[in-house]
Each structure stands twice: as structure tokens, then as C-alpha cells.
Amino acid sequence: MQISDPPPGGYPEVVWYTPPKRPSLAHRKRDFLRHLFRWGSMSEAAARTGIDRRAAHRWRAQDAQFDFGCRDRLEWRRTDILHAAAQRVNNPKVRPVLYRGRQIGHIARASDTLMVALLKSVAPRNRDESEF
């Protein structure tokens, strides 16, 4: 069996596979901060960025500007959660009370269980984490 030379224009149906380039460190940090702002969790942001959670903590320890960005976004998220809890207290859910097809009153309830869960999510767990 004899192997022939390739045609003069090459093999047009051959498509060479080129693996996707890995994003640069700056792009991964930017994506992590974007996800952190949206989700408010270091673990969630790391998973959505495609990095390990420990890598994000290592970046915070090594890069002061990145650490400032993380603190700023986490503080904003905590403030947003506290604001949402205050809104739930100030504007409780109103449910109508019906009797024989007519509304005879209403009950206003603030979801205490949900508010406690929100406040626990922003409370520091120990003294070391009180600064974030």
C-alpha cells in the first residue's frame, strides 16, 4: 500500500482542534468580583468563576486592592440584606380574612423566621470575622 502526497491545497475537511485559552488572572479576578457582587458569597462566586474557594482567599491575602474590592462588595451585600430585613418589618405581608365569600378583615404578618435567617447570614460568627 502506498501513501500518496496530500493535495496541493491541503485537506479542506480537516479542522484542527485548538483548546480554549485560559482566562488571565486579571480576568478571573474581575469575574470573581462580579459574581461576588451578584451572589454575595465567596463560595458561590468561586464556583461560578471556576476557581477553588481557597484560591480566592489566597488572592485576598496577596492583593490588597482585590481584598478591598471583596470587602466593599461583601459590605454592600450585608447592607442590602439588612435593608431587606427592615423592609419586611416595616411592610408586612397583608392577607385577607374571608368569611362566606366576603372579606371581613385582614392579617398583617412580618415573616420573623425569614428575618432571623437574613440577620444570621450577616452576623459575624466570631471575633476574627467581625471585620469580614
LINRA-V555670 format. One record per backbone hydrogen bond with DSSP energy under -1.0 kcal/mol. CO is the residue of the C=O (numbers start at 1). NH is the residue of the N-H. E is the energy in kcal/mol with one decimal. If there is no record, write none. Layout:
BEGIN
<<CO:NH:E> <CO:NH:E>>
END
This chain:
BEGIN
<<7:10:-1.7> <11:14:-1.3> <24:28:-2.4> <25:29:-2.5> <26:30:-2.3> <27:31:-2.7> <28:32:-2.4> <29:33:-2.4> <30:34:-2.1> <31:35:-2.5> <32:36:-2.6> <33:37:-2.1> <34:38:-1.6> <35:39:-3.1> <36:40:-2.1> <41:45:-2.6> <42:46:-2.3> <43:47:-2.3> <44:48:-2.3> <45:49:-1.6> <46:50:-1.5> <46:51:-2.4> <52:56:-1.3> <53:57:-1.8> <54:58:-2.2> <55:59:-2.6> <56:60:-2.0> <57:61:-1.8> <58:62:-1.9> <59:63:-2.5> <63:67:-2.2> <64:68:-2.3> <65:69:-2.1> <66:70:-2.4> <67:71:-2.7> <68:72:-2.5> <69:73:-2.1> <70:74:-2.7> <71:75:-2.6> <72:76:-2.2> <73:77:-2.2> <74:78:-2.5> <75:79:-2.5> <76:80:-2.3> <77:81:-2.2> <78:82:-2.4> <79:83:-2.3> <80:84:-2.2> <81:85:-2.3> <82:86:-2.2> <83:87:-2.3> <84:88:-1.8> <85:89:-1.5> <86:90:-2.5> <87:91:-2.6> <93:109:-3.0> <95:107:-3.0> <97:104:-2.7> <97:105:-1.1> <99:102:-1.5> <102:99:-3.1> <105:97:-2.6> <107:95:-3.1> <109:93:-2.3> <110:112:-1.4> <111:115:-2.2> <112:116:-2.6> <113:117:-2.0> <114:118:-2.4> <115:119:-2.6> <116:120:-2.4> <117:121:-1.5> <129:132:-2.0>>
END
